């Protein structure tokens, strides 16, 4: 097993580079409703992609699947989802839902035309997870640490990994057989919480999906496409090499890594508290 890697971009050249380097899902992000209010104070990316980007990126992809995150359910959701499907999405992601009824409605609108992925990122959704998991037609579940840690009034998104919340959610989802993932990673050897610590936790928890974060490749800060190509080729290769190493590791390695994650996260949270 290797992790499905996702990367968010609406740039055709970068999408093609990501695909050629082995990124599994190219991610168009249409979600805008409520996001400024929730995340405007944070150093997070609010993508401002458009439905036109879906077709544009579809046209350059040959092997990677195209994932499109739509807006949370609203009065024009059916129209938005229909257009996204017409423009060539392979998978549609529903963000920021709080009830099982929203998930059921989303599954009904998609109506098996493409695959579905739900983004578990509100405390309310966590509270009714049992009910959500009983709904048929969910193909993938991603645990969104950004909004979820805000919902729980935490300082750092990987607190959810350190305190056992992610483990608890993974165990419950695993029982259903639905593939799941969580959070994002930087390049191996980089990240506030080092990427290899997080990747090892993905393996321990049976996760099969992860987003390559802006710190993996921040295209806005990269001078030219050759540099982007180098970043992706080396970055993805490093992840795959590290994953192969993990296949030979025993329980003790993963247990020690979990302890280290808790220590690292505790240090990071203390640093954040000192600054605020």
Secondary structure, DSSP 8 states (H G I E B T S, - for coil): ---EEEEE---HHHHHHHHHHT-SEEEEE---TTHHHHHTTSS-------HHHHHHHHTT-SSSEEEEE--SS-TTHHHHHHHHHHTT-SEEEE-S--SHHHHHHHHHHHTTSSEEEEEE--HHHHHTHHHHHTSTT--EEEE-HHHHHHHTT-SSTTHHHHTTHHHHHHHHHHTTT-EEEEEEE-STT-TTTTHHHHHHHHHHTT--EEEE-TTT--GGG-SSHHHHHHHHHHHHHHHHHHHHHHTT--HHHHHHHHHHHHHHHHHHHHHHHHH-
